[in-house]
Amino acid sequence: MFVKRIAYALLLSCVSLGSAMAKEKMEISIAFISQEVERPPVLSNLIEEPDDLGLQGVRVGLKDNNTTGRFLKQHFTTKEVLVPEDGDVVGAVKQLVEQGHDLFILDLPSHSYEAVLEKITHKNVLFFNVRAQDNKFRQTACDIRVLHTIPSRAMLTDALSQFLVKKKWNEWFLISGQRKEDQLFAASIKRSALKFGAKIVEEKVWDGGRDARRTAQAEVPLLTQGEDYDVLMVADELGDFGEYLMYRTYGPRPVAGTQGLFPTPWYWTVEQWGAAQLQKRFFKKAKRHMTGRDYAAWAAVRTIGEAATRTKSNKYETLNAYIRSPDFQLAAFKGRKLSYRSWNGQLRQPIALTAAHSLVAQPPLEGFMHQTNELDTLGFDKPETKCKLD
């Protein structure tokens, strides 16, 4: 009888200890908001876009956070909210704020992202933008609550421009689509050309009236005749016609921009600095390659994880202050520690310049100097922006 009582007492002690340990575990909750957007029909239907972009990056980042958090008694969770194209994104975010969420990953197209910032007036929240690449969100329309892990278009075109200028391919023929996104990318190319001393010698707009699949061999040589140039630059973000420009130009010229040699925050050709490890873990989880949008979402989740690890806190005020401080550094498989720009919230990061099956370069490149951080040669440096969040 005495032995049974001892055993029962030990069992109660173990249960009590387990309960105490469970209570001690720190919970960090992250809200992920994504909106579906139906892609308009394009000429090239060979490349299908996954329907879980961004989401898989969040899930891999969450697993990475919990691998470390297990030893620190920290547990990370996500609230995943997928909003249809005609759904109420602002209402979804507002509901989560009212429920007490203060750490958000916004995987939203630009118009919905802008609406959230305009309509949600709550101050004590931290938004990570992992999708909207518009330069204006880092240049004039900044918000103190936002950090951007997705590069701006300016960062992408600056990286491409550094490479072309270093190769002394300084004269560019620019062809852009008619969609708003194409025109924004074309404007960014022009800005980068001016910044790094290149020249747009001719510019044309793809009118969308030709079926490039059938007429490219005849049409593209006519379209690309004119001034002599070093590189054909293309602004076609959706992939409507850009794939059909390569090997069909009037003269033997390389193609770069949104097709050909293209800049991206992440691509499956990135393997150095331990990146192959992340690539394999992501492929195992998602059954596909990691994209730039996935990487931006992963980096946002890992930013929160790194801040929680260093501060041993789950409080918004503590995490936000540390992430924005000079002490914050994110190890992100890019060969250097990453940090956020104090003036516009943009994550500093190298940009991959890649072809379909080969990484060509990863700017910033040697020779493009900066007084404090060479990563700030990509995108809007402090004197170049009207944003003054700091």
C-alpha positions as CSV (number, residue, x, y, z in Angstrom):
1,M,0.0,0.0,0.0
2,F,2.8,2.4,0.9
3,V,4.6,1.6,-2.4
4,K,1.4,2.4,-4.3
5,R,1.1,5.8,-2.5
6,I,4.7,6.6,-3.4
7,A,4.1,5.7,-7.0
8,Y,0.9,7.8,-7.1
9,A,2.7,10.8,-5.5
10,L,5.5,10.5,-8.1
11,L,2.9,10.4,-10.9
12,L,1.2,13.5,-9.6
13,S,4.6,15.2,-9.4
14,C,5.4,14.4,-13.0
15,V,2.0,15.6,-14.2
16,S,2.4,18.8,-12.2
17,L,5.9,19.3,-13.5
18,G,4.8,18.7,-17.1
19,S,1.9,21.2,-16.6
20,A,4.3,23.8,-15.3
21,M,6.7,23.3,-18.2
22,A,3.8,23.6,-20.6
23,K,2.7,26.8,-18.9
24,E,6.2,28.2,-19.2
25,K,6.3,27.7,-23.0
26,M,6.1,31.1,-24.7
27,E,3.6,31.4,-27.6
28,I,4.3,33.6,-30.6
29,S,1.4,33.8,-33.1
30,I,1.8,35.2,-36.6
31,A,-1.1,36.0,-38.9
32,F,-0.7,35.3,-42.6
33,I,-3.1,37.0,-45.0
34,S,-3.0,36.1,-48.7
35,Q,-5.4,37.1,-51.5
36,E,-6.0,35.0,-54.6
37,V,-5.7,36.9,-57.8
38,E,-6.7,35.4,-61.1
39,R,-4.0,35.8,-63.7
40,P,-5.2,37.2,-67.0
41,P,-4.6,35.1,-70.1
42,V,-1.1,35.3,-71.5
43,L,0.4,34.0,-74.7
44,S,2.8,31.6,-73.0
45,N,0.9,29.0,-71.0
46,L,3.9,26.7,-70.5
47,I,4.8,28.0,-67.0
48,E,2.0,27.5,-64.4
49,E,2.1,29.6,-61.3
50,P,1.6,27.6,-58.1
51,D,-1.5,28.4,-56.1
52,D,0.4,28.3,-52.7
53,L,3.0,31.0,-53.3
54,G,4.1,32.6,-50.1
55,L,2.2,30.2,-48.0
56,Q,4.8,27.4,-48.3
57,G,7.5,29.9,-47.4
58,V,5.6,30.7,-44.2
59,R,5.3,27.0,-43.3
60,V,8.9,26.2,-43.8
61,G,9.9,29.3,-41.8
62,L,7.6,28.3,-39.0
63,K,9.2,24.8,-38.9
64,D,12.7,26.5,-38.7
65,N,11.5,28.8,-35.9
66,N,10.1,25.9,-33.9
67,T,13.3,23.8,-34.3
68,T,15.2,26.5,-32.4
69,G,12.3,27.5,-30.2
70,R,12.0,24.0,-28.8
71,F,15.2,24.5,-26.9
72,L,14.1,28.0,-25.7
73,K,10.6,27.0,-24.7
74,Q,9.2,29.1,-27.5
75,H,6.4,27.9,-29.7
76,F,5.5,29.6,-33.0
77,T,2.1,29.3,-34.7
78,T,0.4,30.8,-37.7
79,K,-3.1,31.8,-38.4
80,E,-3.6,31.4,-42.2
81,V,-6.3,33.4,-43.9
82,L,-6.8,33.1,-47.6
83,V,-9.1,35.7,-49.1
84,P,-10.7,35.3,-52.5
85,E,-10.1,37.9,-55.2
86,D,-13.5,39.6,-54.5
87,G,-13.2,39.1,-50.7
88,D,-12.9,41.7,-48.0
89,V,-9.1,41.8,-47.2
90,V,-9.5,44.9,-45.0
91,G,-12.2,43.2,-43.0
92,A,-10.2,40.1,-42.5
93,V,-7.2,42.0,-41.2
94,K,-9.4,44.2,-39.0
95,Q,-11.0,41.0,-37.4
96,L,-7.5,39.6,-36.6
97,V,-6.4,42.9,-35.0
98,E,-9.5,42.8,-32.9
99,Q,-8.7,39.3,-31.9
100,G,-5.3,40.5,-30.5
101,H,-3.0,39.7,-33.4
102,D,-0.1,42.2,-33.8
103,L,2.4,40.3,-36.1
104,F,1.2,40.1,-39.7
105,I,2.6,38.8,-43.0
106,L,0.8,40.5,-45.9
107,D,0.9,38.5,-49.1
108,L,-1.3,40.9,-51.0
109,P,-1.4,42.5,-54.4
110,S,-0.5,46.2,-54.4
111,H,-4.1,47.6,-54.4
112,S,-5.2,45.4,-51.4
113,Y,-1.9,46.1,-49.5
114,E,-2.5,49.8,-50.0
115,A,-6.1,49.5,-48.8
116,V,-5.1,47.7,-45.6
117,L,-2.6,50.4,-44.7
118,E,-5.2,53.1,-45.4
119,K,-8.1,51.5,-43.6
120,I,-6.4,49.8,-40.6
121,T,-5.5,52.6,-38.3
122,H,-4.3,50.5,-35.3
123,K,-0.8,51.6,-34.5
124,N,0.6,48.7,-32.4
125,V,1.0,46.2,-35.2
126,L,3.9,45.0,-37.4
127,F,3.2,44.3,-41.0
128,F,5.6,42.3,-43.2
129,N,5.0,43.0,-46.9
130,V,6.1,39.9,-48.9
131,R,4.5,40.6,-52.3
132,A,3.9,44.3,-53.3
133,Q,7.1,45.4,-55.1
134,D,6.0,48.9,-56.1
135,N,8.7,51.5,-55.6
136,K,6.3,54.0,-54.1
137,F,5.9,52.0,-51.0
138,R,9.6,52.5,-50.3
139,Q,9.8,56.0,-51.8
140,T,6.8,58.2,-51.0
141,A,4.0,56.0,-49.5
142,C,5.9,54.5,-46.6
143,D,4.3,53.3,-43.3
144,I,6.0,53.1,-39.9
145,R,4.2,49.8,-39.3
146,V,5.7,48.0,-42.3
147,L,8.8,46.1,-43.1
148,H,9.4,44.8,-46.6
149,T,11.1,41.4,-47.2
150,I,10.2,41.4,-50.9
151,P,12.6,43.6,-52.9
152,S,11.3,46.7,-54.6
153,R,11.4,46.9,-58.4
154,A,14.2,49.4,-58.0
155,M,16.3,46.8,-56.2
156,L,15.8,44.3,-59.0
157,T,16.6,46.7,-61.8
158,D,19.5,48.2,-59.9
159,A,21.0,44.8,-59.5
160,L,20.6,44.0,-63.2
161,S,22.0,47.4,-64.2
162,Q,25.1,46.9,-62.1
163,F,25.9,43.7,-64.0
164,L,25.2,45.2,-67.4
165,V,27.2,48.3,-66.8
166,K,30.1,46.3,-65.4
167,K,30.1,44.3,-68.6
168,K,30.1,47.7,-70.5
169,W,26.8,46.8,-72.1
170,N,25.6,50.3,-71.6
171,E,23.1,50.9,-74.5
172,W,19.7,49.4,-74.1
173,F,16.7,48.8,-76.3
174,L,13.6,48.7,-74.1
175,I,10.4,46.8,-75.0
176,S,7.5,46.9,-72.4
177,G,4.0,45.6,-72.2
178,Q,0.9,47.7,-71.8
179,R,-0.1,46.4,-68.4
180,K,0.4,48.7,-65.4
181,E,2.9,46.3,-63.8
182,D,5.0,46.3,-67.0
183,Q,5.0,50.1,-67.2
184,L,6.2,50.2,-63.5
185,F,9.0,47.8,-64.3
186,A,10.0,49.8,-67.4
187,A,10.0,53.0,-65.3
188,S,12.3,51.3,-62.8
189,I,14.6,50.2,-65.6
190,K,14.9,53.9,-66.8
191,R,15.6,55.0,-63.3
192,S,18.4,52.5,-62.9
193,A,19.8,53.4,-66.3
194,L,20.1,57.0,-65.2
195,K,21.6,56.0,-61.8
196,F,24.3,53.8,-63.2
197,G,25.1,55.7,-66.4
198,A,23.4,53.5,-69.0
199,K,21.3,54.8,-71.9
200,I,18.0,53.8,-73.3
201,V,18.6,54.3,-77.1
202,E,15.2,53.1,-78.2
203,E,11.9,52.2,-76.6
204,K,8.8,50.4,-77.9
205,V,5.6,49.0,-76.5
206,W,4.3,45.5,-77.2
207,D,0.8,46.2,-78.5
208,G,-0.6,42.8,-77.6
209,G,-2.2,42.4,-81.0
210,R,0.1,39.7,-82.3
211,D,0.2,36.0,-81.3
212,A,3.9,35.7,-80.6
213,R,3.7,31.9,-80.6
214,R,2.9,31.9,-84.3
215,T,4.5,35.1,-85.6
216,A,7.6,35.7,-83.4
217,Q,10.1,34.6,-86.1
218,A,8.7,37.3,-88.4
219,E,7.5,40.0,-86.0
220,V,10.4,40.2,-83.4
221,P,13.1,41.0,-86.0
222,L,11.0,43.9,-87.3
223,L,10.2,45.1,-83.8
224,T,13.9,45.1,-82.8
225,Q,15.2,46.9,-85.8
226,G,16.4,50.5,-85.3
227,E,19.2,52.0,-83.3
228,D,22.2,49.8,-82.5
229,Y,22.2,48.6,-78.9
230,D,24.0,46.2,-76.5
231,V,21.0,44.5,-74.7
232,L,17.3,44.1,-75.4
233,M,15.6,45.0,-72.1
234,V,12.1,43.6,-71.6
235,A,9.4,44.6,-69.1
236,D,6.8,41.8,-69.1
237,E,6.1,40.7,-65.5
238,L,3.3,38.3,-66.4
239,G,5.3,36.5,-69.1
240,D,3.0,37.5,-72.0
241,F,5.5,38.0,-74.7
242,G,9.0,38.3,-73.2
243,E,9.9,34.6,-73.7
244,Y,9.5,34.9,-77.4
245,L,12.0,37.7,-77.8
246,M,15.1,35.6,-77.2
247,Y,17.0,34.3,-80.3
248,R,14.6,36.2,-82.6
249,T,16.0,39.7,-82.4
250,Y,17.1,41.4,-85.6
251,G,20.8,41.4,-84.4
252,P,22.5,38.9,-82.1
253,R,21.8,40.6,-78.8
254,P,21.2,39.2,-75.2
255,V,17.8,39.7,-73.6
256,A,17.4,40.8,-70.0
257,G,14.8,42.2,-67.6
258,T,11.7,40.1,-66.7
259,Q,12.9,37.4,-69.1
260,G,16.3,36.2,-70.4
261,L,18.7,37.3,-67.7
262,F,16.3,38.3,-64.9
263,P,16.7,39.6,-61.3
264,T,14.9,37.9,-58.4
265,P,15.3,37.6,-54.6
266,W,15.4,33.8,-54.9
267,Y,15.5,31.1,-57.5
268,W,16.3,27.4,-57.6
269,T,19.7,28.0,-59.1
270,V,20.9,29.7,-55.9
271,E,23.1,27.1,-54.1
272,Q,26.0,28.9,-52.3
273,W,26.2,29.8,-48.7
274,G,24.2,26.9,-47.5
275,A,21.3,27.8,-49.8
276,A,21.1,24.2,-51.1
277,Q,20.1,23.1,-47.7
278,L,17.1,25.5,-47.7
279,Q,16.2,24.5,-51.3
280,K,16.1,20.8,-50.3
281,R,14.0,21.5,-47.2
282,F,11.6,23.6,-49.1
283,F,11.2,21.1,-51.9
284,K,10.6,18.3,-49.5
285,K,7.8,20.3,-47.8
286,A,6.2,21.9,-50.8
287,K,7.0,19.4,-53.6
288,R,8.2,22.3,-55.8
289,H,11.0,24.9,-56.0
290,M,11.1,27.9,-53.8
291,T,10.2,31.2,-55.5
292,G,11.1,34.8,-54.6
293,R,7.7,35.3,-52.9
294,D,8.2,32.1,-50.9
295,Y,11.6,33.4,-49.8
296,A,10.2,36.8,-48.8
297,A,7.5,35.0,-46.6
298,W,10.1,32.7,-45.1
299,A,12.4,35.7,-44.3
300,A,9.5,37.5,-42.6
301,V,8.8,34.4,-40.4
302,R,12.5,34.0,-39.6
303,T,12.9,37.7,-38.8
304,I,10.2,37.2,-36.1
305,G,11.9,34.0,-34.9
306,E,15.4,35.6,-34.7
307,A,14.0,38.6,-32.8
308,A,12.1,36.3,-30.3
309,T,15.3,34.2,-29.8
310,R,17.5,37.2,-29.1
311,T,15.0,39.1,-26.9
312,K,13.4,36.1,-25.3
313,S,10.1,37.9,-25.7
314,N,6.8,37.6,-27.6
315,K,5.8,41.2,-27.0
316,Y,5.2,43.3,-30.1
317,E,7.0,46.3,-28.7
318,T,10.1,44.4,-27.8
319,L,10.3,42.4,-31.1
320,N,9.6,45.5,-33.3
321,A,12.2,47.6,-31.5
322,Y,14.9,44.9,-31.8
323,I,14.2,44.1,-35.5
324,R,14.6,47.8,-36.3
325,S,17.7,48.2,-34.2
326,P,21.4,48.2,-35.4
327,D,21.8,44.9,-33.5
328,F,19.5,42.9,-35.7
329,Q,21.0,40.5,-38.2
330,L,19.3,37.8,-40.2
331,A,21.2,34.8,-41.5
332,A,19.4,34.1,-44.7
333,F,21.6,32.0,-47.0
334,K,22.8,34.9,-49.1
335,G,26.4,35.1,-48.0
336,R,26.0,38.0,-45.5
337,K,23.8,39.0,-42.6
338,L,20.7,41.0,-43.6
339,S,19.1,43.9,-41.9
340,Y,16.3,46.5,-42.4
341,R,16.8,50.0,-43.7
342,S,15.7,52.4,-41.0
343,W,14.4,55.0,-43.4
344,N,11.8,52.9,-45.3
345,G,11.7,49.4,-43.7
346,Q,13.2,47.5,-46.7
347,L,15.2,44.4,-46.0
348,R,18.7,44.8,-47.4
349,Q,19.6,41.8,-49.5
350,P,21.7,40.6,-52.5
351,I,19.7,40.0,-55.7
352,A,20.2,36.9,-57.8
353,L,20.7,37.4,-61.5
354,T,19.8,34.2,-63.2
355,A,19.0,32.5,-66.4
356,A,16.7,29.5,-66.5
357,H,19.3,27.0,-65.3
358,S,22.3,29.0,-64.2
359,L,23.0,31.7,-61.6
360,V,25.0,34.3,-63.3
361,A,25.7,36.9,-60.6
362,Q,24.5,38.1,-57.2
363,P,24.8,41.9,-56.9
364,P,25.8,44.1,-55.3
365,L,28.9,43.7,-57.3
366,E,32.5,44.7,-56.5
367,G,33.3,48.2,-57.7
368,F,29.9,49.8,-56.8
369,M,30.9,51.5,-53.6
370,H,28.9,52.8,-50.7
371,Q,30.0,54.8,-47.6
372,T,28.4,52.4,-45.1
373,N,26.7,49.3,-46.6
374,E,27.2,48.2,-50.2
375,L,23.7,46.5,-50.1
376,D,22.3,50.1,-50.1
377,T,23.5,50.5,-53.7
378,L,20.4,48.5,-54.6
379,G,17.1,50.3,-54.4
380,F,16.5,53.5,-52.5
381,D,19.4,54.8,-50.4
382,K,18.6,57.3,-47.7
383,P,19.2,60.4,-49.8
384,E,17.1,59.0,-52.6
385,T,13.9,58.5,-50.7
386,K,11.3,60.9,-49.3
387,C,10.5,58.3,-46.6
388,K,12.0,59.2,-43.2
389,L,10.7,56.6,-40.9
390,D,13.8,57.0,-38.7
